[in-house]
C-alpha cells in the first residue's frame, strides 16, 4: 500500500488493523450477546421457570432498546470519536451481564434485557460498521466481510463457552465470567487500536488510493433531507424489517427448537454450526460482491433465507436439524452486512451513522416481533412448525418489497 506523500510501498494500511480490531470486538459482542440470546432464553425458561412467551417478549425488549441506542449511537459517531461510544456501551453491557444471577422476577428480566439491549446498541453494528465504512471505499465490501466475520466467530468461540458455563455453573455462577469476557473482549482493542477515521491519522480511505477525492465512480454524500424522502431508503428499511425480523426470530429460537426436537447436545452443536456457516457465507458473499451487484445479492439472500426457514420448520432428527441450521447460517451473516453496505453505496459515508441507525430503528419492529411472534405461536401450536413457517413468510415479504425498491441514488434536484 502507498501512504500519502510516499512513493514506495511501506507498512500495511492502518485501516486493516482497524478492521481486525473491530472484528475482535464483533466476535465478543456477537458471541456473548446476539448469538447468546437463544442460550439465555432457554436458561431463563429452564432454570428460573419463566414461560417461553415471556422470555421471547423480553428478547424483543432487548432489540427495541438496542435499536433506540443505535439511533443515539448514530448521532454520537457522526460527531465524536466512536471509540468512546463503543467503550461506554461495552462497560454498561458488562454490568448488565453481571446482574444475571440475581434475576428471579419478570420485571427484573425485562429490566435486564432493556439495559443489556441498550448497551449492545451503543457498542454494536451502528458504530462498528460505520467505522469500517469510513476507512474504505473501493474495497469496502471486502473490508466489511472480513471485519464482520467476527459476528460469526462469536458464535463459534464465545457462545459454546457460555453454554458450558451456564450448564455447569448456572446463571449465577456463569454471570461474572461472561461479564468479564465481554469487557476484556471489547474495551482494550477499541481504545488502543481503533481510530475514528483515516483522516484522523493523515491518511485517505483505502490507503491513499483515492487521495484526489475526484473518482466519479464513488458515491458522493447525499443530503439527509433527500435520504429520508428516497424510495430506496424507505423500501430498504421495510424490506430489512421483514427480512432481519425473520432472521432474528429464527436465530432466537433455534437453540430451543433443536433442544426440544433432539436434545441439549444437538442444540449447542446447531448454534455452533450456524455460526461457522455464517462465517463461511459472509466470506463467500464478500468475494461474490466483486462480481455481482449488492442489490442482486440481497434478493438472493432473502430468497435463500425463506427456503432455509421453511426447512427448519419441518426438520426432525439430529441430521436434518443440523443440516438445516448450517444452510440457514450460510445466509444469516451475509444478509446482516448488506444493510450498511447498501446504504453507504447509495448515500455515501458522511452521515452514515445517522442513516444506518434510522434504518436499523425501523428494523427493530421486525427484530422485536420475530422472536415474540415465534414464541407466541410455539405456545399456541405446541411446536415449532407453524412459528418457522410464519417467519419464512416474513422473509418472503421482505424479498418482494426490496425487489421493487427503485433506483439506489436519489434523483438530482
C-alpha positions as CSV (number, residue, x, y, z in Angstrom):
1,X,0.0,0.0,0.0
2,X,1.1,3.6,-0.6
3,X,0.9,6.2,2.1
4,X,0.1,9.8,1.3
5,X,3.2,11.7,0.3
6,X,5.2,8.5,-0.3
7,X,6.4,6.9,-3.5
8,X,7.2,3.4,-2.3
9,X,5.1,0.7,-0.6
10,X,5.8,0.6,3.2
11,X,3.7,-0.8,6.0
12,X,0.2,-2.2,5.8
13,X,-2.6,0.3,5.5
14,X,-3.7,1.1,9.1
15,X,-7.3,0.6,8.1
16,X,-6.8,-3.2,8.1
17,X,-5.7,-3.0,11.8
18,X,-9.0,-1.2,12.5
19,X,-10.8,-3.9,10.6
20,X,-9.2,-6.7,12.7
21,X,-9.8,-4.8,15.9
22,X,-13.4,-4.3,15.0
23,X,-13.6,-7.9,14.0
24,X,-12.4,-8.9,17.5
25,X,-15.0,-6.6,19.1
26,X,-17.7,-8.0,17.0
27,X,-16.6,-11.5,17.9
28,X,-17.2,-10.6,21.6
29,X,-20.5,-8.7,21.2
30,X,-22.0,-11.3,18.8
31,X,-20.9,-14.3,20.8
32,X,-22.0,-13.0,24.2
33,X,-25.0,-11.0,23.1
34,X,-26.6,-11.7,19.7
35,X,-25.8,-15.5,19.4
36,X,-26.1,-15.9,23.2
37,X,-29.8,-14.7,23.2
38,X,-31.3,-18.2,22.5
39,X,-29.0,-19.7,25.1
40,X,-30.1,-17.1,27.7
41,X,-33.8,-17.6,26.6
42,X,-33.5,-21.4,27.3
43,X,-31.7,-20.8,30.6
44,X,-34.2,-18.4,31.9
45,X,-37.0,-20.8,30.9
46,X,-35.5,-24.0,32.3
47,X,-33.6,-22.6,35.3
48,X,-35.7,-19.8,36.5
49,X,-39.2,-21.1,35.4
50,X,-40.2,-18.2,33.1
51,X,-42.5,-19.1,30.2
52,X,-41.3,-19.3,26.6
53,X,-43.7,-16.5,25.7
54,X,-42.4,-14.2,28.4
55,X,-38.8,-14.9,27.7
56,X,-39.4,-14.3,24.0
57,X,-41.0,-10.9,24.8
58,X,-38.1,-9.8,26.9
59,X,-35.8,-10.8,24.0
60,X,-38.0,-8.4,21.9
61,X,-37.4,-5.7,24.5
62,X,-33.6,-6.3,24.0
63,X,-33.9,-5.4,20.3
64,X,-36.2,-2.3,21.0
65,X,-33.6,-1.0,23.4
66,X,-30.8,-1.8,21.0
67,X,-32.5,0.0,18.2
68,X,-33.1,3.1,20.3
69,X,-29.5,3.1,21.5
70,X,-28.4,2.6,17.9
71,X,-30.2,5.9,17.0
72,X,-28.2,7.6,19.7
73,X,-25.0,6.0,18.7
74,X,-25.5,7.1,15.1
75,X,-25.7,10.7,16.3
76,X,-22.6,10.3,18.5
77,X,-20.3,8.6,16.0
78,X,-21.0,11.2,13.4
79,X,-19.9,14.0,15.8
80,X,-17.4,12.4,18.2
81,X,-14.7,9.7,18.4
82,X,-16.7,6.4,18.0
83,X,-14.3,4.7,20.4
84,X,-16.0,6.2,23.5
85,X,-19.4,5.2,22.4
86,X,-18.3,1.6,22.0
87,X,-16.4,1.6,25.3
88,X,-19.3,3.1,27.2
89,X,-21.7,0.6,25.8
90,X,-19.4,-2.3,26.5
91,X,-18.9,-1.2,30.1
92,X,-22.7,-1.0,30.6
93,X,-23.2,-4.4,28.9
94,X,-20.7,-6.0,31.2
95,X,-22.5,-4.6,34.3
96,X,-25.8,-5.9,32.9
97,X,-24.4,-9.4,32.4
98,X,-23.0,-9.4,35.9
99,X,-26.6,-9.0,37.2
100,X,-28.0,-12.1,35.5
101,X,-27.5,-14.3,38.6
102,X,-29.9,-12.2,40.7
103,X,-32.9,-12.3,38.3
104,X,-35.9,-14.1,39.7
105,X,-38.9,-12.0,38.8
106,X,-40.4,-10.9,35.5
107,X,-39.8,-7.2,36.0
108,X,-36.1,-7.9,36.7
109,X,-35.9,-10.0,33.5
110,X,-37.4,-7.1,31.4
111,X,-35.0,-4.6,33.1
112,X,-32.0,-6.8,32.3
113,X,-32.9,-7.1,28.6
114,X,-33.6,-3.4,28.3
115,X,-30.3,-2.3,29.8
116,X,-28.3,-5.1,28.0
117,X,-30.0,-4.2,24.7
118,X,-29.3,-0.5,25.1
119,X,-25.7,-1.2,25.9
120,X,-25.4,-3.6,22.9
121,X,-26.8,-0.9,20.6
122,X,-24.1,1.5,21.7
123,X,-21.2,-0.9,21.0
124,X,-22.8,-2.9,18.2
125,X,-23.4,-2.7,14.5
126,X,-24.0,1.1,14.1
127,X,-20.6,2.3,15.4
128,X,-18.6,-0.7,14.2
129,X,-19.9,-0.8,10.6
130,X,-19.7,3.0,10.3
131,X,-16.0,2.9,11.3
132,X,-15.2,0.3,8.6
133,X,-17.1,2.2,6.0
134,X,-15.1,5.3,6.8
135,X,-11.8,3.6,6.3
136,X,-12.6,2.0,2.9
137,X,-14.3,3.0,-0.4
138,X,-13.4,0.7,-3.3
139,X,-12.7,-2.3,-1.0
140,X,-15.5,-1.6,1.4
141,X,-17.4,-4.8,0.7
142,X,-14.2,-6.9,1.3
143,X,-13.3,-5.0,4.4
144,X,-16.8,-5.3,5.8
145,X,-16.9,-9.1,5.1
146,X,-13.5,-9.5,6.8
147,X,-14.4,-7.4,9.8
148,X,-17.9,-8.8,10.2
149,X,-16.6,-12.4,10.3
150,X,-16.3,-11.6,14.0
151,X,-20.1,-11.7,14.1
152,X,-19.9,-15.4,13.1
153,X,-16.7,-16.2,15.1
154,X,-18.5,-15.0,18.2
155,X,-21.0,-17.9,17.9
156,X,-18.1,-20.3,17.3
157,X,-15.8,-19.1,20.1
158,X,-17.8,-17.5,22.8
159,X,-21.4,-18.9,22.6
160,X,-20.3,-22.5,23.3
161,X,-18.3,-21.4,26.2
162,X,-21.3,-19.5,27.6
163,X,-23.4,-22.7,27.1
164,X,-20.9,-24.7,29.1
165,X,-20.6,-22.1,31.8
166,X,-24.3,-21.8,32.3
167,X,-24.8,-25.6,32.1
168,X,-22.2,-26.4,34.8
169,X,-22.4,-23.2,37.0
170,X,-25.9,-22.0,36.4
171,X,-26.7,-18.4,35.6
172,X,-25.4,-17.2,39.0
173,X,-22.0,-18.8,38.6
174,X,-21.6,-18.0,35.0
175,X,-22.6,-14.4,35.1
176,X,-19.2,-12.9,36.5
177,X,-17.1,-14.8,33.9
178,X,-19.4,-13.8,31.0
179,X,-19.3,-10.2,32.1
180,X,-15.5,-10.2,32.4
181,X,-15.1,-11.8,29.0
182,X,-17.4,-9.1,27.4
183,X,-15.4,-6.3,28.9
184,X,-11.9,-7.6,28.0
185,X,-13.1,-8.5,24.5
186,X,-14.2,-5.0,23.6
187,X,-12.6,-2.2,25.6
188,X,-8.8,-2.8,25.1
189,X,-9.0,-3.4,21.4
190,X,-11.2,-0.4,20.9
191,X,-9.2,2.0,22.9
192,X,-5.7,1.1,21.8
193,X,-6.2,0.1,18.1
194,X,-9.3,1.7,16.6
195,X,-9.2,5.2,15.3
196,X,-12.1,7.4,14.2
197,X,-11.2,7.7,10.5
198,X,-8.2,7.7,8.1
199,X,-8.3,11.5,8.1
200,X,-7.6,11.5,11.9
201,X,-4.2,9.9,11.1
202,X,-3.5,11.9,8.0
203,X,-4.5,9.1,5.7
204,X,-7.1,8.6,3.0
205,X,-9.6,5.7,2.5
206,X,-8.1,2.5,1.0
207,X,-4.6,3.7,1.9
208,X,-4.5,6.8,-0.3
209,X,-5.8,5.3,-3.5
210,X,-8.5,8.0,-3.7
211,X,-6.4,10.9,-2.5
212,X,-7.8,13.2,-5.1
213,X,-11.4,12.5,-4.0
214,X,-12.5,13.0,-7.6
215,X,-13.4,9.5,-8.6
216,X,-16.8,9.7,-10.1
217,X,-17.3,6.0,-9.6
218,X,-17.5,6.6,-5.8
219,X,-20.8,7.9,-4.4
220,X,-21.0,11.4,-3.2
221,X,-22.7,12.1,0.1
222,X,-26.4,12.7,-0.2
223,X,-28.2,15.3,2.0
224,X,-30.2,13.8,4.8
225,X,-33.4,15.5,3.6
226,X,-33.1,13.6,0.3
227,X,-32.3,10.4,2.1
228,X,-35.5,10.4,4.2
229,X,-37.6,11.0,1.1
230,X,-35.8,8.4,-1.0
231,X,-38.0,5.5,-2.2
232,X,-34.9,3.2,-2.0
233,X,-34.3,4.2,1.7
234,X,-37.9,3.5,2.7
235,X,-38.1,0.3,0.8
236,X,-34.8,-1.0,2.1
237,X,-35.8,-0.2,5.7
238,X,-39.2,-2.1,5.3
239,X,-37.5,-5.0,3.5
240,X,-35.0,-5.5,6.3
241,X,-37.8,-5.1,8.9
242,X,-39.3,-8.3,7.5
243,X,-36.1,-10.0,6.4
244,X,-34.0,-9.4,9.5
245,X,-37.0,-9.8,11.7
246,X,-37.4,-13.3,10.3
247,X,-33.7,-14.0,10.7
248,X,-33.6,-12.9,14.4
249,X,-36.7,-14.8,15.1
250,X,-35.1,-17.9,13.6
251,X,-31.9,-17.5,15.5
252,X,-33.6,-16.7,18.8
253,X,-35.4,-20.0,18.8
254,X,-33.1,-22.3,17.0
255,X,-31.4,-23.5,20.2
256,X,-34.7,-24.3,21.8
257,X,-36.0,-25.9,18.6
258,X,-33.1,-28.3,18.5
259,X,-33.3,-28.9,22.2
260,X,-37.0,-29.8,22.1
261,X,-36.7,-32.0,19.0
262,X,-33.4,-33.7,19.6
263,X,-31.6,-32.7,22.8
264,X,-29.2,-30.2,24.5
265,X,-26.0,-31.5,22.9
266,X,-27.5,-31.2,19.4
267,X,-28.9,-27.7,20.3
268,X,-25.4,-26.5,21.3
269,X,-23.9,-28.0,18.1
270,X,-26.7,-26.4,16.0
271,X,-25.8,-22.9,17.3
272,X,-22.1,-23.5,16.8
273,X,-22.6,-24.9,13.2
274,X,-24.9,-22.0,12.4
275,X,-22.2,-19.5,13.4
276,X,-19.5,-21.4,11.5
277,X,-21.7,-21.5,8.4
278,X,-22.4,-17.8,8.9
279,X,-18.6,-17.1,8.8
280,X,-18.1,-19.1,5.6
281,X,-21.2,-17.5,4.0
282,X,-20.0,-14.0,4.8
283,X,-16.6,-14.5,3.2
284,X,-18.2,-16.1,0.1
285,X,-20.6,-13.2,-0.1
286,X,-17.7,-10.7,0.2
287,X,-16.0,-12.4,-2.8
288,X,-19.2,-12.7,-4.8
289,X,-19.8,-8.9,-4.4
290,X,-16.8,-8.4,-6.5
291,X,-18.7,-10.0,-9.4
292,X,-22.4,-9.1,-8.8
293,X,-24.4,-6.1,-7.6
294,X,-25.3,-5.6,-4.0
295,X,-29.0,-5.5,-4.9
296,X,-28.9,-8.9,-6.6
297,X,-27.0,-10.3,-3.7
298,X,-29.6,-9.1,-1.2
299,X,-32.5,-10.6,-3.2
300,X,-30.7,-13.9,-3.4
301,X,-30.0,-13.9,0.3
302,X,-33.7,-13.2,1.2
303,X,-34.8,-16.0,-1.1
304,X,-32.3,-18.4,0.4
305,X,-33.4,-17.5,3.9
306,X,-37.1,-18.1,3.0
307,X,-36.1,-21.6,1.9
308,X,-34.0,-22.5,4.9
309,X,-36.5,-21.2,7.5
310,X,-39.1,-23.4,5.8
311,X,-36.8,-26.3,6.0
312,X,-36.2,-25.7,9.7
313,X,-40.0,-25.8,10.3
314,X,-40.1,-29.5,9.3
315,X,-36.6,-30.6,10.4
316,X,-36.7,-33.7,12.7
317,X,-33.8,-35.8,14.0
318,X,-30.2,-34.7,14.5
319,X,-29.0,-34.9,10.9
320,X,-31.8,-32.8,9.4
321,X,-31.8,-30.3,12.2
322,X,-28.1,-29.7,12.0
323,X,-28.1,-29.6,8.1
324,X,-30.9,-27.1,8.2
325,X,-29.0,-25.0,10.8
326,X,-25.9,-24.9,8.5
327,X,-28.0,-23.9,5.5
328,X,-29.7,-21.1,7.5
329,X,-26.3,-20.0,8.8
330,X,-24.8,-19.6,5.3
331,X,-27.3,-16.8,4.8
332,X,-27.6,-15.1,8.2
333,X,-24.3,-13.3,8.4
334,X,-24.3,-12.2,4.8
335,X,-27.7,-10.6,5.0
336,X,-26.8,-8.6,8.1
337,X,-23.8,-6.9,6.5
338,X,-25.8,-6.0,3.4
339,X,-27.8,-3.2,5.0
340,X,-24.9,-0.8,5.8
341,X,-23.2,-1.7,2.5
342,X,-26.3,-0.8,0.5
343,X,-26.8,2.5,2.5
344,X,-23.1,3.5,2.1
345,X,-23.3,2.7,-1.7
346,X,-26.5,4.7,-2.1
347,X,-25.9,7.7,0.1
348,X,-22.1,8.0,1.0
349,X,-20.5,7.8,4.4
350,X,-20.6,11.4,5.8
351,X,-23.9,10.8,7.6
352,X,-23.9,7.0,7.5
353,X,-24.1,6.6,11.3
354,X,-27.4,8.5,11.4
355,X,-28.7,7.0,8.2
356,X,-28.0,3.4,9.3
357,X,-29.3,4.0,12.8
358,X,-32.7,5.2,11.5
359,X,-32.9,2.3,9.0
360,X,-32.0,-0.1,11.8
361,X,-34.5,1.5,14.2
362,X,-37.3,0.7,11.6
363,X,-36.0,-2.8,11.6
364,X,-36.3,-3.0,15.4
365,X,-40.0,-3.7,14.8
366,X,-39.0,-6.8,13.0
367,X,-36.3,-7.7,15.5
368,X,-38.9,-7.4,18.3
369,X,-41.8,-9.1,16.6
370,X,-39.8,-12.0,15.2
371,X,-38.8,-13.7,18.5
372,X,-42.1,-12.7,20.2
373,X,-44.3,-14.0,17.4
374,X,-42.4,-17.2,17.2
375,X,-42.7,-17.7,21.0
376,X,-46.4,-17.0,20.9
377,X,-47.0,-19.3,18.0
378,X,-44.9,-22.0,19.7
379,X,-47.2,-21.9,22.8
380,X,-50.3,-21.7,20.7
381,X,-49.4,-24.6,18.4
382,X,-47.3,-26.7,20.8
383,X,-44.4,-26.9,18.4
384,X,-42.1,-25.0,16.0
385,X,-43.5,-25.9,12.6
386,X,-46.0,-23.0,12.5
387,X,-43.6,-20.4,14.0
388,X,-40.9,-21.1,11.5
389,X,-43.3,-21.2,8.5
390,X,-44.6,-17.8,9.7
391,X,-41.1,-16.2,9.8
392,X,-40.3,-17.8,6.5
393,X,-43.3,-15.9,5.1
394,X,-41.9,-12.7,6.6
395,X,-38.6,-13.2,4.8
396,X,-40.5,-13.7,1.5
397,X,-42.3,-10.4,2.0
398,X,-39.0,-8.7,2.6
399,X,-37.7,-10.1,-0.7
400,X,-40.8,-8.8,-2.5
401,X,-40.5,-5.3,-1.1
402,X,-36.8,-5.0,-1.8
403,X,-37.4,-6.2,-5.4
404,X,-39.4,-3.0,-6.0
405,X,-37.2,-0.5,-4.2
406,X,-36.3,1.6,-7.3
407,X,-33.1,3.4,-8.1
408,X,-30.4,3.4,-5.3
409,X,-29.4,7.0,-5.8
410,X,-31.9,9.8,-5.3
411,X,-32.7,11.9,-8.4
412,X,-30.8,15.1,-8.6
413,X,-32.7,18.3,-7.6
